[in-house]
């Protein structure tokens, strides 16, 4: 069975591949805001996975809560990318709100 650290490490590697693909897409269509959001989301996924992967070297608070918040915030930027792509109005705070709601939910369910 895989340990959690290995899963987060694999996730970071897969997200690096996603970053490469989205970066190429962004370079080919620089004027599109949806690509900017998706590129930012991909980098936040890599950073969040990386923080969670080094959980044995940093405190649980940093690895679990900060890394998880960064990763969940990336989902918010994915949401903004899709809203931009489909022409739906959005606000910047929505991206961070996704991470905050997920974090608050995790703390309350502990």
BELQUI-V627775 format. One record per backbone hydrogen bond with DSSP energy under -1.0 kcal/mol. CO is the residue of the C=O (numbers start at 0). NH is the residue of the N-H. If there is no record, write none. Layout:
co->CO nh->NH
co->CO nh->NH
//
This chain:
co->2 nh->6
co->3 nh->7
co->4 nh->8
co->5 nh->9
co->6 nh->10
co->7 nh->11
co->8 nh->12
co->9 nh->13
co->10 nh->14
co->11 nh->15
co->12 nh->16
co->13 nh->17
co->14 nh->18
co->15 nh->19
co->16 nh->20
co->17 nh->21
co->18 nh->22
co->19 nh->23
co->20 nh->24
co->21 nh->25
co->22 nh->26
co->23 nh->27
co->24 nh->28
co->28 nh->31
co->32 nh->36
co->33 nh->37
co->34 nh->38
co->35 nh->39
co->36 nh->40
co->37 nh->41
co->38 nh->42
co->39 nh->43
co->40 nh->44
co->41 nh->45
co->42 nh->46
co->43 nh->47
co->44 nh->48
co->45 nh->49
co->46 nh->50
co->47 nh->51
co->48 nh->52
co->49 nh->53
co->51 nh->54
co->53 nh->56
co->53 nh->57
co->58 nh->62
co->59 nh->63
co->60 nh->64
co->60 nh->65
co->61 nh->66
co->64 nh->68
co->65 nh->69
co->66 nh->70
co->67 nh->71
co->68 nh->72
co->69 nh->73
co->71 nh->75
co->72 nh->76
co->73 nh->77
co->74 nh->78
co->75 nh->79
co->76 nh->80
co->77 nh->81
co->78 nh->82
co->79 nh->83
co->80 nh->84
co->81 nh->85
co->82 nh->87
co->90 nh->93
co->91 nh->94
co->92 nh->96
co->93 nh->97
co->95 nh->99
co->96 nh->100
co->97 nh->101
co->98 nh->102
co->99 nh->103
co->100 nh->104
co->101 nh->105
co->102 nh->106
co->103 nh->107
co->104 nh->108
//
